[in-house]
Amino acid sequence: MDEISLDRRNFLKKIGLVSAGTLLLSSPWLSAFSEEKHTGNSVVRIGIIGPGSRGRHLMGFLLNNPKAEITAICDIYQPSIDEALKKVPKAAVYTDYRKLLEDKSIDAVVIATPLYTHCQIALDAFDAGKHVLCEKTIGFNIEECFKIYNKHKSTGKVFFSGQQRLFDPRYIKAMEMIHAGTFGEIEAIRTFWYRNGDWRRNVPSPELERQINWRLYREYSKGLMTELAGHQLQVGSWAMQSIPDKVMGHGAITYWHDGREVFDNISCIYVFDNGVKMTFDSVISNKFYGLEEQILGNLGTIEPEKGKYYFETTPPAPAFLRMVNDTEHSVFGTLPFAGTSWAPETAQENKGEYILGEKPKSDGTDLLMDAFVEAAITGQQPPKIAEEGYYASAMTLLGDQALVEERTLTFPDEFKLDYLNHRRQTVIP
Ligand SMILES: NC(=O)c1ccc[n+]([C@@H]2O[C@H](COP(=O)([O-])OP(=O)(O)OC[C@H]3O[C@@H](n4cnc5c(N)ncnc54)[C@H](O)[C@@H]3O)[C@@H](O)[C@H]2O)c1
């Protein structure tokens, strides 16, 4: 028990950091692990709604936590139920989530169904008195996200969304550095997610196409925006401690002309109130650049996914390299030999530094699930985590709307939470 007991010190050890320092300022939700909370040997009883690919992945983390007990599952697709039962053979099985919600012994639910179903299930779960972890994107449009957030507030039940980077050690440390001013003023954020694949799942019979490949059809999903962008936009706004004012962009199907309805090629520009831009690009017919959030300050750059940072000022290149550089750029034709007074642009390759000493074993999902368990036991909502999830989803959905309507959209005032900027003007729920 001691080994996984999640008091703050163990948590910090687990993510490879030695002291709390200013971590809680940048990532206040980490207080879910506070040793003052003493969740001891308590156990939370959890129902999994939609134990498909992601749902079963999340179940794996819950099964590793002795404070969590998965007592029920619900799915409308028998193969998903069969797979889930291999992990929890004793769990009660439902095919209608409302029946699962009637079970008073269940304290909390994890919702990992397709996007278009999230909102109603989440609202009903809160009304049934359950704590809720809902996968991202939380709602199908901003109105739905707002309803879910408000229901969480009015019922007082714990609400998490599937934004695991909030618990990823590299990102936590990166944000601590960014907010401490290590990289100066953040001037630009470039995010991208490139893959090479059709994003299709195998379908056992043709009539199941839309049910299984729900991601590809606009009735159920908004494709790359709702499946990928939300993670990266959340990171950008976490770095900026603000949400963007506006978004513009373009989306198209350029490669996978296979009957899908969602874009396979997207570029979005989000603009913050100070003019700083955050881009999100995604193409799924070339994977060379992979995925990253590049956060650019006037003193340096950080790439949390890679786990590295780079200062603008690097040691000067050796004289020999400078000479090669000058020769390559043919500056000697017009200048005397020692004439270059400007610093050569091809200084030594900037290899950067690692954010954390060793590569963390966690991408944050295990800690996200552990934090949810802690919060569900105490019934206390960790600060700011619901707001991070809400805004990540809202930014994503506004971006999708801008792509579809091919116009610049402003973040609507009526969907801002109680305060204009949920981080700068602190209102801790
Ligand atoms: N946080 C992350 O990194 C991450 C990663 C992958 C997926 N996800 C999210 O997880 C969710 C599920 O994605 P997935 O890849 O597991 O999809 P999936 O299709 O593999 O699984 C969804 C499951 O929900 C079931 N389902 C559908 N309607 C239902 C209903 N009304 N009641 C109960 N069960 C129902 C399906 O039968 C299926 O078993 C999506 O919102 C997705 O965006 C998040």
The ligand as a Gaussian input file, in Angstrom:
#p B3LYP/6-31G(d) Opt

LIG

0 1
 N       -7.501000      11.312000     -23.753000
 C       -7.029000      10.676000     -24.800000
 O       -5.845000      10.735000     -25.126000
 C       -7.955000       9.839000     -25.627000
 C       -7.417000       8.855000     -26.474000
 C       -8.301000       8.089000     -27.224000
 C       -9.671000       8.317000     -27.140000
 N      -10.142000       9.280000     -26.316000
 C      -11.584000       9.568000     -26.236000
 O      -12.255000       8.452000     -25.686000
 C      -13.573000       8.354000     -26.245000
 C      -13.750000       6.950000     -26.805000
 O      -12.816000       6.712000     -27.827000
 P      -12.444000       5.222000     -28.259000
 O      -11.314000       5.286000     -29.182000
 O      -12.317000       4.359000     -27.057000
 O      -13.780000       4.798000     -29.054000
 P      -14.331000       3.324000     -29.218000
 O      -15.283000       3.373000     -30.345000
 O      -13.206000       2.343000     -29.254000
 O      -15.114000       3.057000     -27.851000
 C      -16.340000       3.660000     -27.542000
 C      -17.194000       2.619000     -26.840000
 O      -18.404000       3.244000     -26.417000
 C      -19.477000       2.359000     -26.725000
 N      -20.725000       3.118000     -26.779000
 C      -21.214000       3.860000     -27.815000
 N      -22.384000       4.426000     -27.452000
 C      -22.640000       4.039000     -26.176000
 C      -23.689000       4.293000     -25.250000
 N      -24.718000       5.074000     -25.556000
 N      -23.635000       3.699000     -24.027000
 C      -22.600000       2.904000     -23.690000
 N      -21.555000       2.620000     -24.525000
 C      -21.587000       3.189000     -25.749000
 C      -19.053000       1.730000     -28.020000
 O      -19.782000       0.566000     -28.307000
 C      -17.577000       1.461000     -27.764000
 O      -17.369000       0.233000     -27.106000
 C      -13.667000       9.465000     -27.278000
 O      -14.288000      10.585000     -26.723000
 C      -12.235000       9.789000     -27.585000
 O      -12.021000      11.110000     -28.006000
 C       -9.304000      10.035000     -25.551000

